[in-house]
Amino acid sequence: MNSAQTTKKIKWQMLAFMAFSTVWGFGNVLNGFVYFNGIQVIFSWILMFALYFVPYALMVGELGSAFKNSGGGVSSWVHDTMGSKLGYYAGWTYWACHITYIASKSSGGLKALSWAIFRNAETYDTFPTLAVQLVTLAVLLIFAFIASRGLKPLKSLTTIAGSSMFVMSLLYIVMMFVAPLINPNGGYVSMKFTKEALIPHFNVGYFTSLSILVFAVGGCEKISPYVNKVENPSKGFPKGMIALAIMVVVCAVLGTIAMGMMFDPAEINASDESFASYAANGSYWAFQKLGNYFHIGDTLLIIYAVCNMIGQLATLVLSIDAPLRMLLDNEKTHQYIPDRLLKKNKFGAYVNGIWMVVILSGGIILIQSLVPGAASVLKQLTKLNSVCMPLRYCWVFVAYIALRKAYNTIQADYRFVKKQGVAYFFGWWCLIITLACCLMGMYDKDTFTMILNIATPCVLTALGLILPAIAKKQKG
């Protein structure tokens, strides 16, 4: 029995790779490069990993260790430390944050399909915005229907697409550094690694874009179930997380340098239209250029676009279904949820919950039909996601602070730090950083975008407050 248990233990190196493929993606490199003036983002990446990501990951480790039998993730942690009502709000936040994410996956899937077929940015970007958004809404409705039929094979498809995108991200870095040896006259952009070129300008644009980086490094709470499956958790888990941070920062830095060999930040920032176009199309241009350097045409571009399309659309189904189940499957919080939302069909899907997703995400899609240009829609969704999605991380830090308050009553095999004062400092530090970045991220020089950034979280929060009142009235 003991030998069988030993063989099931995960080595810290394996944990690091599992977490790496979950947390990191090629889009993070592109967004950092575009929003932070090229290679200047390297400074910000290093700061973000050292001061935010490492303590965040190690706190997740302690929470996962303390609540190893809780299947609901963040909402379970909050429930077990602070009660059922706050557990409901944590589950609600996790679900509500996916409303903007779902809208972006519909748009991203169509964008990837366009690149796979037409192999250029211009075709998609010249389509009328209203027509594109109506097709995007149709895609949402089709995949909401698929989600309501309980088609589980799509989970495997998501894993395959996610793995292939992960491989493509690493392949990009390797091939880009090899490219000058294969094709020395490829027309690469020269970079200056001077203090002036690397230190960013700490202006309004810088601080209002920090939410992009917080969004990029978040999500490591997904690996919390594996904490107690690691060999010697108290030493193995922090080793795995530190290795993860090193791998991610190396990929962020090398990926940024590779992108700096391709794209000139001055060209990206030449105009609002140019910036929006790079934010929407930069990853496709990167693989198109890479293929040209190796004299293989658009082969890499098509492979990347197809993988991205499959990944976006499969993730769309999972994002409709999985967060909804996290919210509604928890029987301990059913007292705060109206009975109609708990209705299931014969496939076990929450049909009224799916309709709520369609109405809210569909509303964002239709509102964006007023935006001039399809590329601007994707840029807007990236910023909106960076404002909304990190709000769910706040509950991780709230749960961690509550866990440390119950230090003597809730045991954990792994502790991030022993001293209570240090633990509280990091819990509050990460909570304040997350909230500050989200609030600053709401600002945008475009009035319509700023209104959407402010109104969306406000409407979703209000709905989360209204539902318990409706449930209380229903249940007498």
C-alpha positions in Angstrom: 0.0 0.0 0.0 2.8 2.4 1.0 4.8 1.6 -2.2 1.7 2.2 -4.3 1.1 5.6 -2.7 4.8 6.5 -3.2 4.6 5.8 -7.0 1.6 8.1 -7.3 3.5 11.1 -5.9 4.4 13.9 -8.3 8.0 15.1 -8.5 8.3 18.9 -8.1 9.8 19.1 -11.7 6.6 17.6 -13.1 4.4 19.9 -11.1 6.3 22.9 -12.5 5.7 21.7 -16.1 2.0 21.0 -15.4 1.6 24.5 -13.9 3.6 26.1 -16.7 1.3 24.7 -19.5 -1.7 25.9 -17.5 -0.5 29.5 -16.7 1.5 30.5 -19.7 0.6 31.2 -23.4 1.9 32.9 -26.5 -0.8 35.7 -26.2 0.8 36.8 -22.9 4.1 37.6 -24.7 2.3 39.5 -27.5 0.1 41.6 -25.1 3.1 42.5 -22.9 5.1 43.6 -26.0 2.3 45.6 -27.5 1.0 47.3 -24.4 4.4 48.1 -22.8 6.4 49.5 -25.7 8.3 46.5 -26.8 11.3 45.2 -24.8 10.5 47.7 -22.0 8.1 45.1 -20.8 11.0 42.9 -19.6 11.5 45.2 -16.6 7.8 44.9 -15.7 7.7 41.1 -16.2 10.6 40.6 -13.7 9.0 42.9 -11.1 5.6 41.2 -11.6 7.0 37.7 -11.1 9.2 38.6 -8.1 6.7 40.8 -6.2 3.4 39.2 -7.2 3.4 35.8 -9.0 5.8 33.9 -6.6 4.0 34.8 -3.3 0.6 34.3 -5.1 1.6 30.8 -6.2 3.0 29.8 -2.8 -0.2 31.1 -1.1 -2.2 28.9 -3.4 -0.1 26.0 -2.3 -0.9 26.6 1.3 -4.6 26.9 0.6 -4.6 23.7 -1.5 -2.8 21.9 1.2 -5.2 23.0 3.9 -8.3 22.2 1.9 -7.1 19.1 0.0 -10.5 17.5 0.1 -12.5 20.6 -1.2 -13.4 20.2 -4.8 -14.8 23.7 -5.5 -11.5 25.6 -5.5 -11.6 29.2 -4.5 -15.3 29.2 -3.6 -14.8 26.2 -1.3 -11.8 27.9 0.4 -13.9 31.0 1.1 -16.8 28.9 2.3 -14.7 26.9 4.7 -13.0 29.9 6.2 -15.7 32.7 6.0 -19.1 31.0 5.6 -21.6 30.1 3.0 -22.7 33.6 1.9 -19.1 34.8 1.1 -18.6 31.3 -0.5 -21.5 32.1 -2.8 -20.0 35.5 -3.7 -16.6 33.9 -4.5 -18.3 31.4 -6.7 -20.4 34.2 -8.3 -17.3 36.3 -9.0 -15.5 33.3 -10.6 -18.5 32.7 -12.9 -19.2 36.4 -13.6 -15.6 37.1 -14.7 -16.1 34.5 -17.4 -18.9 36.5 -19.1 -16.4 38.9 -20.7 -14.0 35.9 -21.4 -16.8 34.0 -23.2 -17.5 37.1 -25.4 -13.8 37.3 -26.3 -13.5 33.6 -27.2 -16.4 33.9 -29.7 -14.6 36.8 -31.4 -11.1 35.2 -31.1 -12.4 32.0 -32.7 -13.7 33.9 -35.8 -10.5 35.9 -36.0 -8.4 32.7 -36.1 -10.7 31.2 -38.7 -10.3 34.3 -40.9 -6.5 34.0 -40.6 -6.5 30.3 -41.5 -8.6 31.0 -44.6 -7.5 34.4 -45.9 -4.0 34.5 -44.3 -4.1 38.3 -43.8 -5.4 40.8 -41.3 -7.1 43.1 -43.8 -10.0 40.8 -44.8 -11.4 40.4 -41.3 -10.7 44.0 -40.3 -12.6 45.4 -43.3 -15.8 43.4 -42.5 -18.6 45.7 -41.1 -18.5 45.5 -37.3 -22.2 44.9 -37.0 -22.0 41.9 -39.4 -19.0 40.5 -37.5 -20.7 40.9 -34.1 -23.9 39.3 -35.4 -21.9 36.3 -36.6 -20.1 36.3 -33.3 -23.4 36.2 -31.5 -24.5 33.2 -33.7 -21.3 31.4 -32.7 -22.1 32.0 -29.1 -25.6 30.6 -29.5 -24.4 27.5 -31.4 -21.8 26.7 -28.7 -24.2 27.4 -25.9 -26.5 24.8 -27.5 -23.5 22.4 -27.6 -22.7 23.1 -23.9 -26.4 22.3 -23.1 -26.0 18.9 -24.6 -23.3 17.9 -22.3 -20.7 16.9 -24.9 -17.7 15.9 -22.8 -15.3 15.0 -25.7 -14.7 18.7 -26.2 -12.7 18.7 -22.9 -10.2 16.4 -24.6 -10.2 18.7 -27.6 -9.4 21.7 -25.4 -6.5 19.8 -23.8 -5.1 18.8 -27.2 -5.5 22.4 -28.6 -4.0 23.9 -25.4 -1.0 21.5 -25.5 -0.4 22.3 -29.2 -0.5 26.1 -28.5 1.9 25.6 -25.6 4.3 23.8 -28.0 3.9 26.5 -30.6 4.8 29.1 -28.0 8.1 27.4 -27.2 8.7 26.6 -30.9 8.4 30.3 -31.7 11.2 31.3 -29.3 13.6 28.5 -30.5 13.0 29.1 -34.2 13.2 32.9 -33.9 16.6 32.7 -32.3 17.8 30.2 -34.9 16.4 32.3 -37.8 19.3 34.8 -38.2 21.6 31.8 -38.6 19.4 30.3 -41.4 18.5 33.6 -43.0 20.9 36.3 -42.0 19.3 38.8 -44.4 15.8 38.4 -43.1 15.4 42.1 -42.3 15.3 41.9 -38.5 14.7 44.9 -36.2 17.8 46.0 -34.3 17.4 46.4 -30.5 19.3 48.5 -28.0 19.7 47.0 -24.6 20.5 50.3 -22.9 19.1 51.6 -19.6 17.0 54.1 -21.6 15.6 51.4 -23.9 14.7 49.0 -21.1 13.3 51.2 -18.3 9.7 52.0 -19.0 8.1 55.5 -18.8 5.9 55.4 -15.6 3.0 57.4 -17.0 -0.8 57.0 -17.1 -0.6 54.5 -19.9 1.8 52.3 -18.0 -0.2 52.1 -14.8 -3.5 51.6 -16.6 -2.1 48.7 -18.5 -0.7 46.7 -15.5 -3.9 44.7 -15.3 -2.8 43.1 -18.6 0.2 41.6 -16.7 -1.8 40.6 -13.6 -4.3 38.8 -16.0 -1.3 37.1 -17.7 0.2 35.5 -14.6 -3.0 34.6 -12.8 -4.8 31.3 -12.6 -2.3 29.1 -10.8 -5.1 28.2 -8.3 -6.0 25.5 -10.9 -3.1 23.4 -9.7 -4.1 23.5 -6.0 -5.5 19.9 -6.1 -2.0 18.6 -6.7 -0.3 20.2 -3.7 -0.6 17.1 -1.4 0.3 14.8 -4.3 3.8 16.2 -4.5 6.7 14.4 -2.9 7.4 16.1 0.4 4.9 19.0 -0.1 6.6 21.4 2.3 9.7 21.4 0.2 8.6 20.0 -3.2 5.7 22.5 -3.8 7.7 25.7 -3.3 10.5 24.2 -5.4 8.0 23.5 -8.2 6.5 27.0 -7.9 9.9 28.8 -8.0 10.9 26.6 -11.0 7.5 27.6 -12.6 8.3 31.3 -12.0 11.8 30.9 -13.5 10.5 29.1 -16.6 7.8 31.7 -17.1 10.0 34.7 -16.7 12.6 33.1 -19.0 9.9 32.5 -21.7 8.5 36.0 -21.2 12.0 37.6 -21.6 13.1 35.4 -24.5 9.7 35.6 -26.2 9.8 39.4 -25.9 13.4 39.6 -27.3 12.3 37.3 -30.2 9.3 39.6 -30.9 11.6 42.6 -30.7 13.6 41.1 -33.6 10.4 41.2 -35.7 8.4 44.3 -34.7 9.3 47.9 -34.2 7.4 49.5 -31.2 7.4 52.8 -33.0 5.3 51.3 -35.8 3.0 49.7 -33.3 2.4 53.0 -31.5 2.2 55.1 -34.7 -1.6 55.5 -34.3 -4.6 54.2 -32.5 -5.5 52.1 -35.5 -2.0 50.6 -35.8 -2.0 49.8 -32.1 -5.4 48.1 -32.3 -4.3 46.1 -35.4 -1.2 44.8 -33.7 -3.1 43.9 -30.5 -5.6 41.9 -32.6 -3.2 40.4 -35.3 0.3 40.5 -33.8 0.5 36.8 -32.9 -0.5 35.8 -36.5 1.9 38.2 -38.1 4.6 36.7 -35.8 4.1 33.2 -37.1 3.7 34.5 -40.7 7.1 36.3 -40.5 8.7 33.3 -38.8 7.6 31.1 -41.8 9.0 33.6 -44.2 12.4 33.6 -42.4 12.6 29.8 -42.9 11.3 29.9 -46.5 8.2 27.8 -45.7 5.6 30.4 -46.5 2.4 30.5 -44.4 2.7 26.9 -43.1 3.4 28.0 -39.5 0.7 30.7 -39.6 -2.0 28.2 -40.8 -1.0 25.6 -38.1 -1.1 28.3 -35.4 -4.4 29.8 -36.6 -6.1 26.3 -36.8 -4.8 25.4 -33.3 -5.9 28.7 -32.0 -9.4 28.4 -33.5 -9.9 25.0 -32.1 -8.6 26.1 -28.7 -10.8 29.3 -28.6 -14.0 27.5 -29.6 -13.5 24.5 -27.3 -12.6 26.8 -24.4 -15.8 28.7 -25.2 -17.9 25.6 -24.5 -15.9 24.8 -21.3 -16.2 28.5 -20.2 -19.9 28.4 -20.6 -20.2 25.1 -18.7 -17.5 24.7 -16.0 -17.7 28.1 -14.1 -21.5 27.7 -14.1 -21.2 24.3 -12.5 -18.8 25.7 -9.9 -21.4 28.2 -9.0 -24.5 26.0 -9.1 -23.2 22.5 -8.1 -22.3 23.7 -4.6 -25.3 22.6 -2.5 -24.0 24.7 0.5 -24.8 27.9 -1.4 -28.1 26.9 -3.0 -30.0 29.0 -0.4 -28.7 32.2 -2.2 -29.6 31.0 -5.8 -33.1 31.3 -7.3 -34.7 27.9 -8.0 -35.1 28.5 -11.7 -31.3 28.8 -12.2 -30.9 25.3 -10.6 -33.1 23.7 -13.3 -31.3 20.9 -15.3 -32.2 19.3 -18.6 -31.9 15.6 -19.4 -28.2 16.0 -20.2 -27.5 17.4 -16.7 -26.8 21.0 -18.0 -28.1 24.1 -16.2 -30.3 25.4 -19.0 -31.5 28.6 -17.4 -27.9 29.3 -16.3 -26.7 28.9 -19.8 -29.4 31.3 -21.0 -28.1 33.8 -18.4 -24.7 33.4 -19.9 -26.0 34.0 -23.4 -27.9 37.1 -22.4 -25.0 38.7 -20.6 -22.2 37.7 -23.0 -24.5 38.4 -26.0 -25.2 41.8 -24.6 -21.5 42.6 -24.6 -21.2 41.3 -28.1 -24.1 43.4 -29.4 -22.9 46.6 -27.6 -19.6 46.2 -29.4 -21.3 46.4 -32.7 -21.1 50.2 -32.2 -17.3 50.0 -32.2 -15.7 51.1 -35.5 -13.5 48.2 -36.8 -13.3 44.6 -35.9 -9.7 44.9 -34.7 -10.8 47.5 -32.2 -13.3 45.0 -30.8 -10.6 42.5 -30.0 -8.4 45.2 -28.4 -11.3 46.3 -26.3 -12.1 42.7 -25.2 -8.4 42.2 -24.2 -8.6 45.3 -21.9 -12.0 44.3 -20.6 -10.8 40.8 -19.7 -7.8 42.3 -17.9 -10.1 44.4 -15.8 -12.7 41.7 -15.0 -10.8 38.3 -14.8 -8.2 39.3 -12.1 -11.1 40.2 -9.8 -11.5 36.5 -9.1 -7.9 36.3 -7.8 -8.9 38.7 -5.0 -10.9 35.9 -3.4 -7.7 33.7 -3.3 -6.0 36.4 -1.1 -9.1 37.0 1.0 -9.3 33.2 1.7 -5.5 33.1 2.5 -5.8 35.9 5.0 -8.8 34.1 6.6 -6.8 30.8 6.6 -4.0 32.4 8.5 -6.4 33.8 11.0 -7.5 30.2 11.7 -3.8 29.1 11.9 -4.3 27.0 15.0 -7.6 25.4 14.0 -7.1 24.6 10.2 -4.0 22.5 9.6 -2.0 22.4 6.4 0.9 20.1 5.4 2.6 23.0 3.6 3.0 26.5 4.9 4.2 29.4 2.7 5.8 31.2 5.6 5.8 30.4 9.4 5.5 34.0 10.7 1.9 35.3 10.8 3.0 38.9 10.2 4.8 38.0 7.0 1.9 35.9 5.8 -0.6 38.8 6.4 1.7 41.2 4.6 1.8 39.1 1.5 -1.9 38.4 1.6 -2.8 42.0 1.8 -0.1 43.1 -0.6 -1.3 40.8 -3.4 -5.0 41.7 -2.7 -4.2 45.5 -2.9 -2.1 45.1 -6.0 -4.8 43.1 -7.8 -7.6 45.6 -6.9 -5.4 48.6 -7.8 -4.4 47.2 -11.2 -8.1 46.3 -12.0 -9.3 49.8 -11.0 -6.5 51.6 -12.9 -7.2 49.3 -15.8 -10.7 50.7 -16.1 -9.3 54.0 -17.4 -9.0 54.4 -21.2 -8.7 57.4 -23.4 -11.5 56.1 -25.5 -14.8 57.0 -23.6 -16.8 54.1 -24.9 -14.1 51.6 -23.8 -13.9 53.2 -20.3 -17.7 53.1 -19.9 -17.7 49.4 -20.8 -14.8 48.7 -18.4 -16.6 50.3 -15.5 -20.2 49.3 -16.3 -19.5 45.6 -16.9 -18.1 44.7 -13.4 -20.7 47.0 -11.8 -23.7 45.3 -13.6 -22.3 41.8 -12.8 -21.7 42.7 -9.2 -25.3 44.1 -8.9 -26.7 40.9 -10.4 -24.8 38.9 -7.9 -26.3 40.9 -5.0 -29.8 40.7 -6.4 -30.0 36.9 -6.8 -29.8 36.1 -3.1 -32.7 38.6 -2.5 -34.8 36.8 -5.1 -33.9 33.4 -3.7 -34.8 34.6 -0.2 -38.2 35.8 -1.4 -38.9 32.6 -3.3 -37.9 30.3 -0.3 -39.8 32.4 2.2 
